[in-house]
Amino acid sequence: MFTSKIKRSAFFFGLLLVAISAQAQNPALVSIGGLDRSICDIFTGGRCIGQQWDSGTVTITINGINVSTIYGKTSTGTSLASALAAKIPTAVPGMTASASGGTVSVMPNDFSNFSITASAASSDPATFGASSFFTSVSDPGSLFPKYVVLSVIYAPPGNQSFVDYTNTIMVGTSSSWSKSFSSSTTITVGFTATNPIVGGFNGTVSSAWSQTAETDGSIAIEKTTSTSTLVRGPLDSNLGIDHDFDVVLVWLNPRADFYVTSPSAANWSYSFDPRDPANGMDVIQLFVSQLKDPSTITDPNIITRLAKTWDTSGLGGLTNADLLSIAQRDPFWNLGTTPASTVDPTRFDVEGGETFSYIPPPPGGQPTTTTFTETYQTTTTQGRSATDQYTVGYTRSGSVGAKNFFQANITVTNQLQWQNKWTSTHSQSTTQSSSFSITGPPSGYTGLTNVQLYKDNVYGTFLPNFIQ
């Protein structure tokens, strides 16, 4: 049995925005920097008594239309950005614009053929050379993977047993683009430290998951402590450990937002797809048995969520092949009750300390219950290279510049080569812990009784496995 409780803040939502564009994007950003320069053109007694200041224009070109403003002695990046933002809606139909500091945000009504460039030029290049001001453009674009696997949670033995991940942020994984983009592409994270995952037109914030920047350009998605995640063992305690009842957490409406800064460089962050009427991160919990045999998924609500009828891009809902691929993120997906003879020492670290027992009582007796807290241990050097790779369909959208970037740098046209891997949180934290309660089998149980715990270095969860 899987139980998930999310403590939510109280939000009031007004009108539901039902007409959400399939091309919904972040705005394009034009940054203006620099300070006006001058030269001394009148000297008296070795002192400068007259200055000539540079002047010129800063131009933003949108869909082939130039919008310009003049700079001079008193100009700043902030004043130029404000002047351009005020001109754009009138000069270019279908555009809205705003300024914040030296940055102009430009949002078109239609991204399908939206292009934007910027430049600055001195009116006296013979004297001043290049303009005193400079510009840079961040082209917005998004990739929409059909799904992202966030974690695999392994079921303990026994129908009264459970593992509780409430008081930890370790559940989750880190997503890397290294297998999806060419090796000459530079992908960096568009924020520092830990950020919320935000989406929708009203900026809804996920209370259940957060994103953390990694040093290699990947992003770790981690469960927050406001989410209680508890997984129980199989109904029949005589089965012992049954991997059919492992649970995979699948994100159904992921969106990866990019700002393209050059033909081969971009920064990115996660959000959730605003086309989904869920208006939040849609993370579904699926048992491995359901993933292996989708005919056992009979709940109409689950079927509707997996169908993703809100996605009209042509990508469609999750297929049986998708579900099988998701099941295979669990290395023991096809074992059922068969104990794993080997456990990958890169994917899994043995958690030091003692094993725990799963022992039946004598006839007429009741099984004992052992409750303990398992503290995460520092990941081994070998474990830090753990990865889990799979392919997933996707669609993309954005400005012309972003589309050109995706076309030039993504290695496979219709599939993302997704790579989940260890995170620095999993590797370094020794203060996080999870709770276990293990109740033994009934009298007459004849299976294995000694259980070793391992830590999944990719997904941040604990694996119980019978040992001889």
N, C-alpha and C positions, 0 to 999 in steps of 0.2 A: 504494500500500500504506500502511496506517495501523498504527503501532505505539504502544502505550501501556503503560508499565510503572509500577506504583505500589509504592513502598517502604512496607511496612506494619509497624507495631509488632506484636509477638506478643501476642495476646489469647487468654485461655481463656474459653470460654463454657460455662456449665453447661447446665441444662435450657433448651431452646428454648421460649419462650413462644408457643404456637401459638394460644391463644384470645385474640387481640388485638381489643379492641372497635373497631368502626367509628367510635365516638364518642370515641376516646382523645384526651384533652385535657390541657393543663396545669391545675394547680389554680387556683381562684379565690383572689384575694388581698384581704385586708382590712387596711388600714393604720390604726393608731391613734397619734395624735400629741397633743401638748399637755402641760401641767403643771398640777397643781392650784393654784387661786388662793385667796387669802384676803383678808378685809377686817378692819380694826381696829375692834372694837366696845367696847373699854374703854380710856379715856384717863385718865392721872393725871399731873399736872404737865406736860402737853404731850407726854407719852410714851405710846406704845401698850403696854399690859400685857396685852391679851387679844385674840386673833384668832379670827375665825370662818372656817372652811375650807369651800370648796364641796364638796358631795357629790352623787352622782347615779348614773346607770347608763349603761353602754355595751352596746348590743344588736346582735347579728348575727341577721338574719332569714333563715332558709333554708327554702325551699319553704313559706313561711307560718308557720313555727315560730320563735318568739322564743327566743334564747339570750342571757341577760343576766348581767352581773357588776357589782358595786357599786364605785364609785371613791370615794376620800377623800384625806386629807392625804398619805399616804405612797405613793399610787398613781403609777405611770409607765405609759407606753405599753407597755413590755416586760412589766410585771406584769399588766396588763389582757389583753394578747394571750395570755399563758400561761394565765391563768384561763379565758378563753373557749375556747381550743383544747382544754383538758382536759374541758370540759363538752359540746362539740358531739357527739362520737361517741355519747354516751348519750342526749342530748336529741333528736337527729335520726337516725332509722334510715338506714343505708346511707351514712353519711358518715365520712370520716377527716379529722383535722385535726392541724396542728402549728403551733408558733410559732417565729419567729426574730426576735429584737428586738421591735419593735412591729408586726410583721406576722403575721397568721394566714393559713395556707394551708388551704383547704378543698377536698377532693376527693370528689365523689360517685361511687358505683358506676355511676350512670346519669345521663348529661348531658341526656337527651332533654327533660326538663321541669325542669331544675335552675334555680332562681332564688335570688339572694342580694342582700340590701341590708344596710346598717349605719347606726347612728345613735348619738348620745350626747345625754343630757338631764340638766340640773341638777335636783335636787330642790327648789331654792329659786331659781326663775328671777326672782322679784321682786327678789332681792338681787344675784344674780350674772349675770342675763341668760342668755346662751347657756352651754352646758357648757364647763368648762375643757378638755375633751378633744374631739377631732374625729376623724372617720372618713372614709375613702375606699375605694371598692371598685373593683377591676380585674376585669372580667368576661372570662373566657377564651373564645376562639373561634378557629376555624381555617378557612382556605380551602385547598382541594385542587385546584390546577390539574391538568389532565390531563397536561401536560408544560410544561417551560420550556426554551427554546433558550439555551444557555450561550455558544456561540461558533461561528464559521464559520472553518475553516482552509483556505486556498487552496493547491492543489497546484502545485508548480513544474514546469517543463518537463523532460522526460527521465526515462527509467526508472532511471538511476543517481543522479538528483538527489534531494535531500531538504531540508526545513526542519525544524529542531529547536528546540522551545520549552521545553527542559528548564530552563534557568537563568533563567526569568522568571516573574513573577506577573501579567504583563499580559494573558494569555489569560483572557477572561471578559467580563462585561457588567454593567451596572447596571439593576436593575428598578425601575420607577416605577409608582405607583398613580394618577397624575394623570388618566389616561383611564378608570379603572374606577370611581372614587368621585366623587361630586358635588363641585363646586368649594367648597362650604361645609364640607366634611369636612377635619379636620386629622389627617394621618397622620404620625407621627414614628417614628424608629427606637428600639427598646427596649434598645439597648446603645450603648456608645461604642467608638471605635477599631475594632480587628479582632477578631472572635470566631470560634471554630470552628463548624461546622455539626453539630449533635448531633441524634440521633433514637433511636427505639426505646425500649423500657422499661428497657434497661440502660445508657442514655446513651452509645451508640456515637458516637465522634467520627470525622468524615471526615478522612482524612489527605491527601486529594487536592484539596479545595476549602475555601476560607474565605469569610467574609462580612465586609464592611467598611461601616461607617455612612457615608453621604453627608450633606451638610449640608441637602439638600432633602427629606429623608424617604425617599429611595430607598436600596437596599442593593446594593453591588457584590459579585458573586460572582466570585472569582478563583482560578485554579489555583495550587496551592502548588508550591514548588520540589522537593517530594518526588515529583512526577509527571513522567515523561519522555513528552513528546508529539512524535512524529516522523511527518511525512507525506511520502510519496514521490510522484513524478510518475507518469504513465501507463506501462504496460508497453511501448508502442510509442513510441519517442523521436521518430519522424517526426510524431507528433501535435502536438508542441510543448506548449503549454499547453492542457489539456483540463479544463474546469470540471466535467465529469461526475465527476471524481475529487477534487473538493473534498470536504471532510468537515465535517459538521455535528454538534456535540456536543449531545445532547438529554438533559435530566434527566427521568427517567420517574416518579419518586416524590416530587415536591416538596410541601412543606407550608408555608404561611405562617401563623404563629401570631400572634394578636392579643390584646392586653389592652385592653378597652374601658374608658375612663376617664370618658366622658360620652356623651350621645346622639349627638354629632357628632365625637368625638375618640377616637383609639386609638394605641397604639404596636405595633410588629410586629418580627418577626425570622423567619429561615428555619429550618426543620428538615426532616427527611425522614420520610415516612409510615411509622409503625410497623406498619401492616398488611402491608407488603411483606416477605416472608420473606428478602429480600436483607440486611436489617438493616444498611443503609448507603445512602449516596447511590448510586442506580442511574443512571449516566451512560453512554449508549450512543453509539457513533460510527457514523454512517450516511453513506454516499457519496451525493452528489447523484443519481447514476445510479439508485441503489436507491430513493431518495425519489420520483423521477419515474416509475419502473416497479417497483412493489412486487413484481411477479412474479419479479424477480431476487433477492429476499431468500429464500434457500432454506435457510439455516442454521436448524435447529430451535430452537436456543437463542435466536437473535435473535427468531424468530417468537414464542416463549413470552414473552420479555421485553416485546415490543410488545403482546401480548394482555392483559397486566396482569390475569390471572384472579383475583388476590388482591383486586382492587378490586370489591367487591360492592355499591357505592353505586348502580349503574345507569349510571355514566359510561362504563364499558367501556374497551376497549383502543384503540390508535391506529388510525384508519381511513385509507383511501387519501386522503381529503380532508385529514386531519391531516398525512399525510406530504408531500403536495404543498405545503401551507402552510409546513411546515418547510423544504422545498427552497427556497422563495421568500425565505427569510431571506438567502440568497446572491443578491446582485443579478445575478449572471451565470449563474444556474441553468439557463437555457434557451439559452445560447450554445454549449455544447460547446467545439469548437476554434476558433470564430470569435472573433478578437480584439475586445475592447470598443472601440468607436469613441469612446465618451466614458466618463469615470469621474467620478461625482458628487463635486464638490469639497467638499461638506459631509460626506458619509459617509467620504470618503477624503482623506487628506493625502499629497501627494507627499513621499517621503523624499528629502531633499537628498543631494547627492554625485553619484557617477557611476552610470550604468546598467551592466548587465552583459550579456555577449554569450552567445549560444547559436548558435555557428558550427560547421558541419560541417568535418571535415578533408578534405584532398584525397584522391583515390582511393588506396587502400592504407594510409592513415593512420588513427590512432585519435583520437577526440575528446578535447579537453582538459577538465580539471576545475578549476573555480574555487571555492575555499572562502573564506568571509568571514563576519564577524560584523556584524550590523546592529543598531545602537543606536537605541532608540526616541527620537524627537525630540518636543519640546514640541508639543502639539496647537494648531493655529491657533484663533483666536477663532471663525471660521466652523465649524470642525470640532467645537467644543464644543456645538453645537446639533444634532449628528447623533442621529437616533433610528431605530428600526426597530419598527413597530407591527404587531400581529396579534391576532386573537381566538382564545380558547381556552376550551373547556368547563371547568367546575369544579363541585365540590360544596362544601358548607359545614356546619359543626357547631359546637356550643358551648352555653353557657348561654343562658337565655332573653334576658338582656340583650345578649349578643353577637349572637344571631340577630336581635333587633330592630334592632341597629345595622346589620348587613349589609343587612337588608330596607330600611331607611330610606335608606341612603347609597350602595349600589352602583347604578350607573346602568342596567345591563342585567341582567335576572334570570338568564339561563342562560349568559351569556358574559362573560368578563373581557376588557377591552380592554387587552391587554398591551403595555407599552412598554419596550423595551430601549434604552439610551442610553449616551452616553459616560460614563466615570467620571473622578473627579479623579485617580486613579492613572494612567489613560491620558493625561490632559492634562498632568500635572506631572512625571512621571518621565522623567529623561534618563540614568538609570544602569542601566536594564534593557536586555537585548539578546537576540537570537536568532541561531542559527547557520544558515548556508546552505551547501550544497554543490551546485554546478551543473555537471553533465557534459553536454557538447554532444551533438548528434545525430550519426548516422552519415553517412558520405560519401553524397552524393546527396540530402540534405535540401534542400528548395527553399522552406521557409517563412520567416517573419520571424525576425530574429536579434538584435534589440536589445530588451532587457527593462528596463522601469522598475518600481521598487518603490513601492508605496503602503501607508499604514497605515490599516486599518479602524478608525475612531474609535468604533464601537459595540462591536465584539467583540475588539479588541486584537490583531489578527493582521496579517500582511503579505500584500498582493496583488501578485503579479507580473503584469505586463501588457505584451504586445508593443506597441512603438511603431514608427512608420515611420522 
